[in-house]
Amino acid sequence: MVRFFKDKRETDSASFQVTSKDFQELLKKFKASNDFLTFQFPNDDGYIISYFNSLVSVQQLHEQVLAVMSNQPKKVLKQLKGDIPMEDMKLTADLKDIQRLVLDGSIMIQYKQDDEMCLLIPCVHSVKRQISTPESEYTVVGSKEAFVESLDSNLNLIRNRLPTPELQSKEFRVGSISQTRIAVLYIDGVVNQQIIKTVIQRIEDIEYDTIVDISFVSQMITDNRNSMFPQLIDTERPDHLASVLSEGKIGIMLDGSPHALVGPNTIISFFSSFEDYFQIWNLGTSFRLIRLFAVLFSVLSSPLYVAVLTYHYQVIPTDLLPILISSRGVIPFPPILEAIVLEGTIELLREAAVRLPAKVGSTIGIVGGIVIGSAAVEAGFVSNVLLMLVALAALASFTVPIYQISNTIRLIRFPFLIAAQLYGLFGIALCSAFILSHLLKLTSLGSPYLDPLYPLRIHDFKDSLIRLPFSKQKKRPQFLRTENPLRIRKEAEKRNTRNDIDE
């Protein structure tokens, strides 16, 4: 016979005397929720079973727990624990463990109604999204798997790619209310232990009520929380995370978030696509250099236009001067206002395209850009030369493979525009000096952000501005200060230097 008690008024107050006040308060909080069920099984003198119906797999409860309990006489909880064929069961009277495990999806079994000792059996009902293809880091070649919201599923994807006992996972709980699981991944014997200690200490120092996404953690553990330059890379690709773990970096994953954090990083890491490693080294290097040039063009094109037309028109070539005069002959605004209007319009279109559904957003971005741009030129609000420069700059900013740094590039154009209006080319140089001084001081988990440029490390140039063949990358990056710097064993290196048979 099964009797459910959803309300405390439905129970006999004399039969639910609890010796511990704290335990009684905990049960009172549980029973205040309508999805918390309590019943006696298999009869009125049986065990007291309690659980959250929304968290527990009812099928698993009936098939693996109640089926065993109904076919045998009532036993003490220690003996019952040995009869039930389940893993990770826990017999405890600790209130913190009881609260955590029940809220994680465990069944609480009491021998008697006034017992504080409980047997907790995990019967978690998991609602998971199927593994899909990456969206923000899509590549033509390579794996088509992306992380999902389940931490256990994400750990499975990593361990399948790195089947080594040296791959370590340290789990913690963050958020005083959410109690979200977070895991720090690294390869023991490769990673610098000081980096691990730093990350673990910062995670343990997090004091916030609810952590719902890995981006919350990123903002709380970075070296400089006020910098607009990201210091940790956000990735959704298991193969990307497995690759950087073998380099000596660390990964951070949060339950409920389909992304992982990677660190330490350099600024060059944010302009390197993981697809660069799927192509031959000279093509990968060429595309990486094109991205760097595109970023510089995206940031400096509009400020240079404003500076030259405002202060340094004498540097304009003679053949180009008539074109600029004809394009700006009817423009009533100064170059700075013209540039800000166009840059602001591009940002509005970009935000509108992101917030709308995918099919509608792409249409709005293309049609809106063409219509607004043509109308602005015909109305005489902006020149066609600046419209072309701003459009090319916006297109160049899309070549950045990491989403976080693309937001930074979008924002730093405006300080450059203001500096160009105030001081011309000197203002652009001054603004560049301020940003460079900030980058020189910036670190990522204690590692220099401008490596290998500062401090100068020639060895790290093999996979930074350029990407040499894998046979030339015999050692891991020096800025990571790994315990084992070698990536290619010496005996394998000797085999690779032998001549072929026909030689």
C-alpha positions, 0 to 999 in steps of 0.5 A: 500500500502506497500513501502520498503526503504532499501537505503536512496537514495530511500527516499525523503530527504525532507520527512525524516527530523528528529529533533534530530541529535542523532536519525537521526544518529541511523536511518542512522546506521540501514538503512545501513544494508540490513536486516533493512526494513522501510515502510508506512502502511496502505497507503502513509499517514500511520504509519512508520514501521521499523524493522530488518527482521532477528530478527522479526517474520514476521508471528506475525507481520502480524497476530497481528500487521498489521491486527489490524492497517489495520482495523481502522483509523490512531490514535496517538501511545498511542491509538494504543498501547491500540488496539494491543493485545501484551505484553511488548509494550513500548512508548518512545523517549529514544534512548538507549531504542529504540536501545536496543529493536529494536536490540532485535527484536522489531518493531518500529512504528512512527506516522509521519516520523519526530517523535522521539516518537516511539512505540516498539512492541516485535515480536521476531523471536527465533531460539532455539535448542530443549532440549537434554540430558546432554553430559558432566554430563551424569548420568545413573539415574536422569533427562535427560534434559540439558540447551540450548542456550535460557536464557528464556528456561533455566529459565523455566527449573529452575522455574519448579523445584523450584516453589517458589516466593522466587526464584529470578532472576536479569538480567543485560547486559554485553558486550559493543557490544554484550549487552548479557543478564545475569541472577543471580539466588538465593533463597531469605531468604536462600542465604547470601545477601553479596554473592549476592552483591559481584556477582552483583558488579563484573558483573556490573564491567565487561568491555569487548566488546563481551561476547559470553559464560558463561566461559568469565564471569567465568574468569572475576568474580572469586576471583583469576583470575591467579589460575589454580584451578577453583572456579566456577562450570560449569553445564549443568544440571537444576536439579543440579542447582536447588539443589545447589540453595536450599543449599544457592548457586547462579547460573549465566546463560548467554543468548546464553550459554548452561551452568550455573555457580555455586558458592561458591564452595569448592575443594571437590565440584569438585570431587563430582558427582551429581549422588552420590545423586541418590544412597544410601549414603554408595555407594555415599561415596565410589565412592567419596573416589575412585575419590579422591584416583584416583586423588592423584594417577594420580598426584603423580604416575609418579613423584614418579617413577622419584624420586625413580629411580633417588634418592631413589632406595634403597626404592625399594623392593628387589623382585621388583628390578629385574623387574625394572632393566630388564624393564630399561636395554635398555632404553637410557634416564633418567627417567625424559625424559622418563616420559615427553615423555610418558606424552606428548604423552598421552596429544597429544592423548587426544587433538586429540581425543577431536578435532576430531568427536566423533566416530573418536576421540574415535577410534584414542584414543584407537588405537593410545594409543595401537600402540604408546605405544607398539611401544615405548616399543619395540623400547626401548624408554620407559619402560613397567613399566612406560607405565603402570603407565602413562596409569593408571594415565591417566585413573584415571584422567577421574574419575573426574566428573567436566571438569574444575578441570580435566584440572588442574590435567593434568597440575600440574603433570608436575611441580611435575615431574620437582620437583621430578627430581631436589630434589626427594621426598623432591621436591614432598613434596616441590611442594605439600607445594606450592600448599597447601599454594595456596589453603589455600589462595584461596577463591570462592566468598569470601568463603574458598576453602578448607572448611571443612578442613580449617577452620575446620568445622565438620558439613560440613563433612556430605557432603564433603569427605563423604556423609551421608544420607539425614536425617543427613543433617539437616542444610545447609553448614556452609561455605555458611553462609545462612540466613536460615540454616535449611533444615529439619523443626523441626516438620518434624524431630520429625515425622521422629524419631517416631517409626513404628506401628509394633514397 
